[in-house]
Every structure is written in C-alpha cells, then in structure tokens.
Amino acid sequence: MEIGKKNAFVDFIKKYGVYLAVGIVVFAVALTFTLLATLNGSVMTEGPNLNFTLPMENATVIKDFSDTELQENTTLNQWEAHLAVDLASESTDVFAVLDGTVASVEYDILTGNTITIEHEGGFVSVYSSLADQPTVQKGDKVSAGDKIGSASESATGELDLGSHLHFTLMLNNDYVDPNDYLNLQSK
Ligand SMILES: [Zn+2]
C-alpha cells in the first residue's frame, strides 16, 4: 500500500510535473510584479513634497523659455537660447519655489546677483538679476514661499528688460522649462 501510494505520486509528477513547474513559475513572476508595484507605490507616496510655489507674485512673463528657437537679446545684440523665464511684477519680492538649501549666492556681470537653491528630487532653482542684498546666504535652509531677495537690473546681459527676475530651473543637471512645473502664465 505504501509503495503503491509512492508510485502513484511519482506517476503523477511524471505526468503533470511540467504543468506544476510552469504553474509555480507563473505564480512567482506574478508575485514579484505585485511586490514591485506595491514598492513603487509606497516610494511615490513617501517621496519629497514637490509642491512648487511661484517665484514672484502676479508676475508677467516678459521673456519665455526657449531651448531650440533662438531669441533676440537686444541688450547684447545677439540671438541666443533663453534657458530661463524672465518675470517682472509690481512687487519685486522673489520667493523660493520649493523647500531646499541655498547652495550659493554669487555675482556675475551678465546674470547679476544670483541665488542657487538645491531641492529634493534632483531639482535646482536659480534666481538671477537680484538686488544687492539677498535675504539668505549659502547653507540656509529655506521653505517654499520664503522671500529670498528682490528683482532688479543687476543682470547687465539683460539690461533692456528692466528690473526683473531671470528664473532658471534644472532637473538632474539639465535645464528644464519652468512652465512644465510652475503655473507662470496665469496671473
Ligand atoms: Zn533672462
């Protein structure tokens, strides 16, 4: 009886073993995908809070982003890509667009006083043509919406535009169109 049972089991495996093996593999693959999907879902919900706020209130876009079409720079009398958005507003206040850490506060003759802020998720925001006295310094932690400086005419490379903010957004070291992340066109 014992032997008979054993033989029956061996016969069963011989006959249906392949189907059993395929079934186990299919189940394992399905389980793996389910686990991965669950894992991705939880990573998404626990990721950085990327709620952008506007760098200026009630601002007008006076020169838009363009990475392929060249735009005329009347100040420098040349055609160039404009990897930023120029904003002007009645109030010159400039605000951080995301929580982050001030990476640098620098002056360049063409872009003027410039604050660079590093954020989570690979984003870096750069605020140029600021007035002489930024309200933050390197290493400062800032929150989205914190005032960091004032728009001015310090970017001599864009003097014809008057007092404005030259706003640049980068993602993983690449220039990106700020319009893809911020609702800059609505007032
Ligand atoms: Zn500009």
Residues whose N, C-alpha, C, O or C-beta is under 5 A from the ligand:
A	BS01	ZN	A84 D86 E158 H166
